[in-house]
Amino acid sequence: MQLEIPLPPKILSPNARSHWAAKSKAAKAYKSDCYYVALSKPFQPEVSGAIHIHVQWHPKTAHAFDEDNAIASLKHAFDGIAQAWRVNDSRFTISFEKMPPVKGGKVLINAKL
């Protein structure tokens, strides 16, 4: 199962210093976007067990970035995906891979049982 979602807004980075209301609004919108992407690709996970999530991060540019912050900025994406699939996101085991840059950037989420 593969999902393609947009890069998270910069405001969702743990290093972003912004007003809580603006961050909350961006988080809700990003979670909703990822929810609908996941809903469009049905996934029937087993009742229990780990769901392996492999993140392929395609940045907008070749500039260096902190992978820990990139993963943390995807928190709301994982919440939306888990909600669409009707699973608890605590079942996700996450791996991360930096990919070559693409215009506009994107994130590919590969899920396996």
Short mmCIF file of the C-alpha atoms (twelve columns), coordinates in Angstrom:
data_MODEL
# 
_entry.id   MODEL 
# 
loop_
_atom_site.group_PDB 
_atom_site.id 
_atom_site.type_symbol 
_atom_site.label_atom_id 
_atom_site.label_alt_id 
_atom_site.label_comp_id 
_atom_site.label_asym_id 
_atom_site.label_seq_id 
_atom_site.Cartn_x 
_atom_site.Cartn_y 
_atom_site.Cartn_z 
_atom_site.pdbx_PDB_model_num 
ATOM 1   C CA . MET A 1   0.000  0.000  0.000  1 
ATOM 2   C CA . GLN A 2   1.468  3.364  -0.987 1 
ATOM 3   C CA . LEU A 3   0.103  6.821  -0.250 1 
ATOM 4   C CA . GLU A 4   1.423  10.083 -1.654 1 
ATOM 5   C CA . ILE A 5   0.914  13.062 0.625  1 
ATOM 6   C CA . PRO A 6   2.235  16.618 0.437  1 
ATOM 7   C CA . LEU A 7   5.109  17.800 2.569  1 
ATOM 8   C CA . PRO A 8   3.849  19.053 5.920  1 
ATOM 9   C CA . PRO A 9   3.608  22.830 6.338  1 
ATOM 10  C CA . LYS A 10  6.715  24.395 7.894  1 
ATOM 11  C CA . ILE A 11  4.623  25.555 10.831 1 
ATOM 12  C CA . LEU A 12  4.301  21.902 11.945 1 
ATOM 13  C CA . SER A 13  8.058  21.528 12.423 1 
ATOM 14  C CA . PRO A 14  9.051  21.147 16.087 1 
ATOM 15  C CA . ASN A 15  11.488 24.036 15.534 1 
ATOM 16  C CA . ALA A 16  8.790  26.416 14.277 1 
ATOM 17  C CA . ARG A 17  8.021  29.294 16.616 1 
ATOM 18  C CA . SER A 18  4.498  30.311 15.825 1 
ATOM 19  C CA . HIS A 19  1.242  31.156 17.525 1 
ATOM 20  C CA . TRP A 20  -0.561 28.093 18.871 1 
ATOM 21  C CA . ALA A 21  -3.785 28.960 17.023 1 
ATOM 22  C CA . ALA A 22  -2.046 29.142 13.635 1 
ATOM 23  C CA . LYS A 23  -0.251 25.858 14.330 1 
ATOM 24  C CA . SER A 24  -3.505 24.195 15.411 1 
ATOM 25  C CA . LYS A 25  -5.280 25.321 12.246 1 
ATOM 26  C CA . ALA A 26  -2.444 24.004 10.044 1 
ATOM 27  C CA . ALA A 27  -2.349 20.707 11.964 1 
ATOM 28  C CA . LYS A 28  -6.094 20.128 11.541 1 
ATOM 29  C CA . ALA A 29  -5.930 20.915 7.820  1 
ATOM 30  C CA . TYR A 30  -2.927 18.629 7.237  1 
ATOM 31  C CA . LYS A 31  -4.505 15.792 9.244  1 
ATOM 32  C CA . SER A 32  -7.699 16.155 7.199  1 
ATOM 33  C CA . ASP A 33  -5.786 16.146 3.897  1 
ATOM 34  C CA . CYS A 34  -3.919 12.971 4.859  1 
ATOM 35  C CA . TYR A 35  -7.132 11.374 6.154  1 
ATOM 36  C CA . TYR A 36  -8.808 11.774 2.762  1 
ATOM 37  C CA . VAL A 37  -5.752 10.501 0.881  1 
ATOM 38  C CA . ALA A 38  -5.721 7.377  3.095  1 
ATOM 39  C CA . LEU A 39  -9.479 6.968  2.789  1 
ATOM 40  C CA . SER A 40  -9.165 6.895  -1.010 1 
ATOM 41  C CA . LYS A 41  -6.851 3.843  -0.748 1 
ATOM 42  C CA . PRO A 42  -8.588 1.266  1.453  1 
ATOM 43  C CA . PHE A 43  -6.321 -0.746 3.702  1 
ATOM 44  C CA . GLN A 44  -7.567 -3.621 5.829  1 
ATOM 45  C CA . PRO A 45  -4.980 -4.205 8.543  1 
ATOM 46  C CA . GLU A 46  -5.195 -7.237 10.773 1 
ATOM 47  C CA . VAL A 47  -6.873 -6.866 14.142 1 
ATOM 48  C CA . SER A 48  -3.554 -6.706 15.973 1 
ATOM 49  C CA . GLY A 49  0.136  -6.502 15.260 1 
ATOM 50  C CA . ALA A 50  2.489  -3.896 13.916 1 
ATOM 51  C CA . ILE A 51  1.878  -1.881 10.790 1 
ATOM 52  C CA . HIS A 52  5.227  -1.034 9.227  1 
ATOM 53  C CA . ILE A 53  5.317  2.478  7.803  1 
ATOM 54  C CA . HIS A 54  8.221  3.407  5.540  1 
ATOM 55  C CA . VAL A 55  8.445  7.126  4.824  1 
ATOM 56  C CA . GLN A 56  10.160 8.292  1.638  1 
ATOM 57  C CA . TRP A 57  10.720 12.029 1.979  1 
ATOM 58  C CA . HIS A 58  11.254 13.909 -1.297 1 
ATOM 59  C CA . PRO A 59  12.274 17.461 -0.300 1 
ATOM 60  C CA . LYS A 60  11.695 20.522 -2.465 1 
ATOM 61  C CA . THR A 61  15.432 21.282 -2.619 1 
ATOM 62  C CA . ALA A 62  18.724 19.530 -1.951 1 
ATOM 63  C CA . HIS A 63  19.339 21.580 1.215  1 
ATOM 64  C CA . ALA A 64  20.193 19.648 4.363  1 
ATOM 65  C CA . PHE A 65  17.443 19.055 6.919  1 
ATOM 66  C CA . ASP A 66  17.026 17.321 10.258 1 
ATOM 67  C CA . GLU A 67  15.403 13.905 9.785  1 
ATOM 68  C CA . ASP A 68  14.102 13.856 13.379 1 
ATOM 69  C CA . ASN A 69  12.162 17.060 12.753 1 
ATOM 70  C CA . ALA A 70  10.862 15.741 9.446  1 
ATOM 71  C CA . ILE A 71  9.438  12.646 11.147 1 
ATOM 72  C CA . ALA A 72  7.984  14.707 13.999 1 
ATOM 73  C CA . SER A 73  6.312  17.085 11.537 1 
ATOM 74  C CA . LEU A 74  4.420  14.080 10.116 1 
ATOM 75  C CA . LYS A 75  2.621  13.397 13.420 1 
ATOM 76  C CA . HIS A 76  -0.684 14.789 12.160 1 
ATOM 77  C CA . ALA A 77  -0.340 12.850 8.901  1 
ATOM 78  C CA . PHE A 78  0.010  9.614  10.872 1 
ATOM 79  C CA . ASP A 79  -3.010 10.591 12.979 1 
ATOM 80  C CA . GLY A 80  -5.122 11.161 9.863  1 
ATOM 81  C CA . ILE A 81  -3.990 7.925  8.231  1 
ATOM 82  C CA . ALA A 82  -4.694 5.929  11.395 1 
ATOM 83  C CA . GLN A 83  -8.144 7.500  11.657 1 
ATOM 84  C CA . ALA A 84  -8.959 6.620  8.030  1 
ATOM 85  C CA . TRP A 85  -7.786 3.035  8.493  1 
ATOM 86  C CA . ARG A 86  -9.512 2.770  11.897 1 
ATOM 87  C CA . VAL A 87  -6.397 1.678  13.749 1 
ATOM 88  C CA . ASN A 88  -4.459 3.059  16.701 1 
ATOM 89  C CA . ASP A 89  -1.326 4.803  15.451 1 
ATOM 90  C CA . SER A 90  0.621  3.224  18.317 1 
ATOM 91  C CA . ARG A 91  0.752  0.142  16.043 1 
ATOM 92  C CA . PHE A 92  2.901  2.024  13.507 1 
ATOM 93  C CA . THR A 93  6.603  1.206  13.353 1 
ATOM 94  C CA . ILE A 94  8.230  3.942  11.324 1 
ATOM 95  C CA . SER A 95  11.333 3.960  9.133  1 
ATOM 96  C CA . PHE A 96  12.557 6.986  7.201  1 
ATOM 97  C CA . GLU A 97  14.439 7.444  3.951  1 
ATOM 98  C CA . LYS A 98  15.600 10.711 2.395  1 
ATOM 99  C CA . MET A 99  14.994 10.684 -1.344 1 
ATOM 100 C CA . PRO A 100 16.122 12.974 -4.186 1 
ATOM 101 C CA . PRO A 101 14.381 16.362 -4.376 1 
ATOM 102 C CA . VAL A 102 11.322 16.804 -6.588 1 
ATOM 103 C CA . LYS A 103 9.526  19.960 -7.622 1 
ATOM 104 C CA . GLY A 104 7.108  20.941 -4.858 1 
ATOM 105 C CA . GLY A 105 8.277  18.062 -2.634 1 
ATOM 106 C CA . LYS A 106 6.225  15.062 -1.547 1 
ATOM 107 C CA . VAL A 107 6.088  12.261 0.977  1 
ATOM 108 C CA . LEU A 108 5.450  8.636  0.033  1 
ATOM 109 C CA . ILE A 109 4.052  6.442  2.786  1 
ATOM 110 C CA . ASN A 110 4.481  2.699  2.245  1 
ATOM 111 C CA . ALA A 111 2.497  0.505  4.634  1 
ATOM 112 C CA . LYS A 112 2.966  -3.231 5.207  1 
ATOM 113 C CA . LEU A 113 1.610  -5.626 7.773  1 
# 
